[in-house]
Amino acid sequence: MGKQIRQIKWDSFALNSFLNILEFIKLDSPSNAKTIKNRILNLVSDIPKNPEIYRIDELKKENDGSFRVLNKDSIRISYKIEDSAIIIARIVHSSQMPKTY
C-alpha cells in the first residue's frame, strides 16, 4: 500500500485573504498578480507530496508541529497537516506585519 496523499482544503478566510492580496497586486500589475497566483498555487499543490518540507510556523500559538509555513513573493502561507488533508489556514502579505494567532 502506497503513501497517502492528502487533499488540500482552503479555510474560507485564508482564501479570501489570498484573493484580496491578488486584487491589490493586480491594481499595480495584472501580469504580476497572475504570475504570483500561479507560483503560490503550484507551491500549495506540491505540499501534500512532502507536507513537512517547510518550517514549523513560529507564529502559531501552541503549535504541536502540525502548523507549517512557507514564504514566497512576500506572501506568508500557513497550513495545518491533518491525517487526511492539508488545511491552508492563513495567508498574509508581509506588509501586513503578520502576528501570532
N, C-alpha and C positions, 0 to 999 in steps of 0.2 A: 504494500500500500504506500503510495507516494505522500509527500509532504502536502498538507492542506494549504491552499492559497486562500487567504482571507479576502472577503469582499470589502470594498471601500464604501463607506457611508458618510455623508456630509451632515454635520449639525446645521440646522437652518440658519442660525446666527452666523456661523463661520462662512457659509455660502453667501449670505447677504453681504458680509464684510468684504469677501473676495470680489463680488460683483461691483460693490461701491468703489473699491480700490481701482479696479479696471476702468470704471467710468471716469474717475478722476484723472487717471493717466491718459485716457482717450481724449480728454479736453485739450491736452497739450500735443499728443501724438497718437493718432489712431493706429499707426503701424507698430509703435512700441507697445501699446496695450495688447494688440493681437499676439505679438512675439512673447510678451511676458505671460499672457494667458496660456499659450501653448507650452512654454517652458515649465510653468508651475504644474499644469495638468499632466505633463509627461512625468515629472518627478513624483507626483502623487500616485500616478498609476503604477509606478515601479515599487512603491513601498511594500505591497503585500509579498513581493519576492524575497525581501530581506527586511522585515519591519524594524529590526534593532540596529540598522545601519547608521542611523542618526543619533545624536547625543540625547541623553535624558534632559527633559525640559526643566531647567533650573528655576523657572518662574512659576511652576505649578506647585502649589502648597500640598504638603503631604503626598508627594509623588512616590509611589511604590516602584517606580521604574517603568510603568506601563505608558506613561506620557513621554513622548519624544518630540523633538523639534528639528526643523530644517529651515535654513535661511537661503533665499535666492532673490536676487534683484530687489533687495531691501524689503522683502516680504518674509514675515516670520510665520511658519505654518506649524501649529501644534497638533499632534494627533495622539490618539489612545489606541494601544494594542489590546484587543479583546480576543477571546478564543476563536470567534467566527468572523470577526470584522476588524477593520481599521476605521476608526471614527475620526474624521477631520473635525477637530474640536474648536479650533480658534485660528483666525488669520488676522494679522495686523501688519500695517506698514510701519517701518522703523521710525518714520516721522511722528507716529502716534505714541512714541515712548512707551513700549509695552510694559505692563505692570504685572505683579503676581496675580494669580487667580486661583 
